[in-house]
Amino acid sequence: MSLDKNDVERIAHLARLQIDEADKPEYATNLSNILDFVEQLGTVDTENVDPMAHPSDATQRLREDVVTETNQRERFQKIAPQVENGLYLVPKVIE
């Protein structure tokens, strides 16, 4: 697909981009090359290819979701400057 200067101007307007007049022919060439490559990708036979979420078919090692620490809430709240109803009270920093 070949784009011309008018196509680049229309695309730039839609994207709210300002492109220098001297750069428009280069943009047209580059965008045309990209569209040609996408068109070329569309011709590849993918009939027997399973879709993948990521190109490297790896799985993450996940640990079991288990509590590993004991609850020390009471201990920490005893040494806190101010606590009310199990919540830490802090000074207001934003007006």
C-alpha positions as CSV (number, residue, x, y, z in Angstrom):
1,M,0.0,0.0,0.0
2,S,1.4,3.3,-1.0
3,L,0.7,6.5,0.9
4,D,1.2,10.0,-0.4
5,K,1.7,13.4,1.2
6,N,-2.1,13.9,1.6
7,D,-2.5,10.6,3.4
8,V,0.3,11.6,5.8
9,E,-1.4,15.0,6.4
10,R,-4.7,13.3,7.2
11,I,-3.1,10.8,9.5
12,A,-1.1,13.5,11.3
13,H,-4.3,15.6,11.7
14,L,-6.2,12.6,13.2
15,A,-3.3,11.9,15.6
16,R,-3.0,15.6,16.4
17,L,0.7,15.6,15.2
18,Q,2.5,18.5,13.6
19,I,4.9,17.3,10.9
20,D,7.3,19.5,9.0
21,E,6.6,19.8,5.3
22,A,10.1,18.5,4.5
23,D,9.5,15.4,6.6
24,K,6.2,14.3,5.0
25,P,7.7,12.4,2.0
26,E,9.9,10.3,4.4
27,Y,6.9,9.6,6.7
28,A,4.9,8.5,3.6
29,T,7.7,6.1,2.6
30,N,8.1,4.7,6.2
31,L,4.4,4.3,6.8
32,S,4.0,2.6,3.4
33,N,6.8,0.2,4.2
34,I,5.1,-0.7,7.5
35,L,1.7,-1.3,5.9
36,D,3.4,-3.5,3.2
37,F,5.1,-5.5,5.9
38,V,1.8,-6.0,7.8
39,E,0.2,-7.1,4.5
40,Q,3.0,-9.5,4.0
41,L,2.5,-10.9,7.5
42,G,-1.2,-11.5,6.6
43,T,-0.2,-13.9,3.9
44,V,1.7,-16.3,6.2
45,D,0.0,-19.6,6.7
46,T,-0.9,-20.0,10.4
47,E,-3.4,-22.8,10.0
48,N,-1.7,-25.3,12.2
49,V,-0.1,-22.8,14.7
50,D,-1.5,-22.7,18.2
51,P,-2.1,-19.1,19.5
52,M,0.2,-18.1,22.3
53,A,0.0,-15.4,24.9
54,H,3.8,-14.8,24.8
55,P,6.5,-15.9,22.3
56,S,8.5,-17.7,24.9
57,D,6.3,-20.5,26.2
58,A,7.3,-20.3,29.8
59,T,5.4,-20.8,33.0
60,Q,6.0,-18.9,36.2
61,R,7.1,-20.7,39.3
62,L,4.6,-19.6,41.9
63,R,4.9,-20.4,45.6
64,E,2.0,-21.7,47.6
65,D,0.0,-18.9,49.2
66,V,0.6,-19.7,52.8
67,V,0.9,-17.4,55.8
68,T,4.6,-17.4,56.9
69,E,4.6,-14.9,59.7
70,T,2.6,-14.7,62.9
71,N,0.2,-11.9,63.6
72,Q,2.0,-9.3,65.7
73,R,-0.6,-6.5,65.4
74,E,-1.1,-6.1,69.2
75,R,2.6,-5.9,69.8
76,F,3.2,-3.2,67.2
77,Q,0.2,-1.2,68.2
78,K,1.4,-1.1,71.9
79,I,4.4,0.8,70.8
80,A,2.7,3.1,68.3
81,P,2.2,6.8,69.3
82,Q,-1.6,6.8,68.7
83,V,-4.0,3.9,68.0
84,E,-7.8,3.9,67.9
85,N,-10.1,0.9,67.2
86,G,-7.1,-1.1,65.8
87,L,-6.0,1.7,63.4
88,Y,-2.9,3.8,63.5
89,L,-3.6,7.5,63.9
90,V,-1.2,9.9,62.1
91,P,-1.1,13.7,61.9
92,K,-2.9,15.3,59.0
93,V,-0.3,16.4,56.4
94,I,-2.5,17.7,53.6
95,E,-4.9,20.6,54.1
